[in-house]
Amino acid sequence: MAFGRTKSRMVIPIVEMTPMIDIIFLLIIFFMVAAQFAQQARVDMNLPKEMGGQEKHLQENTFIINILQDGSIVVDSTKGAISLETLEALLEEKIAKGELSWHTLLIRADEQGKTELLNQVLVLLNRFNFSATKIATETH
């Protein structure tokens, strides 16, 4: 009895695009929300006018400490002013998680504000072994 050759069929896999499109939309939403959080950390204030190093773009994970003219400290504009003790606890938490270094820390102090609070923040950072930091200014 002779066996005939079976015809080999070529199977063409069907690629479903729906899950890929879902992932793309999720990524777009994630980056839009992340950009909004980065903008919320900024508070409008008058910065001192100095020449200094020019850095056009902040790193994504920059931790910004805002020192306002009235002597209040704001880390996230949505949460309002915090005390030095709260700032210390927040810094300790970020350092313990490994999320904070001097490269990712930025201090923004109002030009009309008192330097006493800025000095207290710098002393606090010194306790956490920050030997350097970036202080935001406006160019001439």
C-alpha positions, 0 to 999 in steps of 0.5 A: 500500500502506497502512502501519498505525500501529505501536503505541508500547509504553511500556517500564518500566525495571526498577530493580535494588535489590540494588546499592543495598542492598549499598552501604547495608550497606557504608556502615553497616559503614564508619561502625561501624568508623570509630566503633570507631577513634575510641573506641580513641584514648581512654585512661582517665585522671584529667584535671585539673578546670578550667572552660574552654571546653566542647566536647561532641563531638570532630571526627571526625578529632581527633588525640589525644595522651594523656600518662599518669601514668607518663610515657608517651605514647599516641596510639592505645591499641591500639599502646601507648606511644611516645617523643617521637621517634616522636611527632615523626615521626608529627606530621611525617607528619600535617602533611605530608599536611595531616591536622593543624591545631590545631583537630584536635589534642587533648592529654589529660594525667593530673592526677597526671602530671608536667608536664615531659612535657606541656611537652616535647610543647608545645615539640615542637608549637611547633616545628611552628608550633602556636601554640594547642592544646586540652587536655582537662579535666574540669569541676568 
